[in-house]
Amino acid sequence: TNKELLFLHEQNELLLASESRYKSYFENASFPIFVLDPKRDVVLEMNKQAEEFLGYSKNEFIKIN
């Protein structure tokens, strides 16, 4: 129904706003942040401060890892 579609649309908008805030915090943090996959012991994501800390870009580090 229209009410259900409107509700889903509103929930999607809230989710997108939350994702945008998280991404901004992650990218603009003043300290290194690493997102790890504990099952495989690999780095999934890292911010610019982490790249500067390690001296490798994310893509370079993932290849090493």
MOURZI-V758643 format. One record per helix or strand. SS is the DSSP state (H for helix, E for strand). FROM is the first residue (numbers start at 1). LEN is the number of residues. If there is no record, write none. Layout:
BEGIN
ss=SS from=FROM len=LEN
ss=SS from=FROM len=LEN
END
This chain:
BEGIN
ss=H from=2 len=27
ss=E from=34 len=4
ss=E from=42 len=5
ss=H from=48 len=7
ss=H from=58 len=7
END
